[in-house]
Amino acid sequence: MILYTVLPLEVVMDGMDKERTFVDVEIQGVKMTVEQLSSTEAAIVRIISTDPQHFLDPGLQPGTRIRLAPTLSTSPGCSSVLARDPQSPPPS
């Protein structure tokens, strides 16, 4: 791939060597892939849905930051980290 740009190569390639962690979660019944930013925060990367209304929901747009809350699950193959609803108030 050839990239034509007026920016220096150092600026274009900045951050390319960092390891990114992606996790599949479900929020409000919508499956999505999020990039884990910290142990309690993630950013939505993509929505995995066939319902067009999910893509129109501003709270589920890629780039939206959400809080992650650890949960215990007895189902086999389930992730131990599930995402909370971004519009709900934080737990007390």
C-alpha positions as CSV (number, residue, x, y, z in Angstrom):
1,M,0.0,0.0,0.0
2,I,1.3,3.4,-0.9
3,L,0.3,6.3,1.3
4,Y,0.7,9.8,-0.1
5,T,0.7,12.5,2.6
6,V,2.3,15.8,3.5
7,L,2.7,14.6,7.1
8,P,6.0,13.2,8.4
9,L,6.2,9.4,8.6
10,E,6.6,9.7,12.4
11,V,3.3,11.4,12.8
12,V,1.4,9.0,10.5
13,M,2.9,5.9,12.2
14,D,2.6,7.2,15.8
15,G,0.8,4.6,17.9
16,M,1.0,1.8,15.3
17,D,3.2,-0.3,17.6
18,K,0.8,-0.3,20.5
19,E,-1.1,-3.5,21.4
20,R,-4.8,-3.1,21.2
21,T,-7.3,-5.3,23.2
22,F,-10.7,-6.0,21.7
23,V,-13.6,-7.6,23.6
24,D,-17.0,-8.7,22.3
25,V,-19.8,-7.6,24.7
26,E,-23.5,-7.2,24.7
27,I,-25.3,-4.0,25.8
28,Q,-29.1,-3.6,25.8
29,G,-29.3,-6.8,23.7
30,V,-26.9,-5.4,21.0
31,K,-23.7,-7.3,20.4
32,M,-20.6,-5.2,19.7
33,T,-16.8,-5.2,19.7
34,V,-15.2,-2.7,22.1
35,E,-11.5,-1.7,22.5
36,Q,-10.5,-2.0,26.1
37,L,-8.9,1.3,27.3
38,S,-8.5,0.4,30.9
39,S,-9.9,-2.2,33.3
40,T,-13.1,-0.2,33.7
41,E,-13.5,1.7,30.4
42,A,-13.9,0.8,26.7
43,A,-14.7,2.4,23.4
44,I,-17.1,1.0,21.0
45,V,-15.4,-0.2,17.8
46,R,-18.2,-1.8,15.8
47,I,-21.8,-3.0,16.2
48,I,-22.6,-6.6,15.3
49,S,-26.3,-6.4,14.4
50,T,-28.8,-6.8,11.6
51,D,-31.2,-4.2,13.0
52,P,-30.7,-0.8,11.3
53,Q,-32.1,0.9,14.4
54,H,-29.1,-0.2,16.4
55,F,-26.8,1.8,14.0
56,L,-28.9,4.9,14.4
57,D,-28.8,4.9,18.3
58,P,-26.4,7.7,19.2
59,G,-25.4,5.9,22.4
60,L,-24.0,3.0,20.4
61,Q,-22.0,4.9,17.9
62,P,-18.3,3.8,17.3
63,G,-16.0,5.9,19.5
64,T,-18.5,6.1,22.4
65,R,-16.9,5.4,25.7
66,I,-18.6,3.0,28.0
67,R,-17.9,1.6,31.5
68,L,-17.1,-2.0,32.0
69,A,-18.3,-3.9,35.1
70,P,-17.0,-7.4,36.0
71,T,-19.8,-10.0,36.3
72,L,-19.8,-13.7,37.2
73,S,-21.3,-16.0,34.7
74,T,-22.1,-19.7,35.0
75,S,-22.7,-20.2,31.2
76,P,-19.8,-21.9,29.4
77,G,-18.0,-19.7,26.9
78,C,-19.3,-16.4,28.3
79,S,-17.0,-13.5,28.9
80,S,-16.3,-12.5,32.5
81,V,-16.6,-8.8,31.5
82,L,-19.9,-7.3,30.4
83,A,-20.6,-3.7,29.6
84,R,-23.0,-1.5,31.3
85,D,-25.5,0.7,29.6
86,P,-23.8,4.0,28.9
87,Q,-26.9,6.1,29.7
88,S,-27.5,4.5,33.1
89,P,-26.3,6.1,36.3
90,P,-23.2,4.6,37.9
91,P,-23.8,2.1,40.7
92,S,-23.8,3.4,44.2
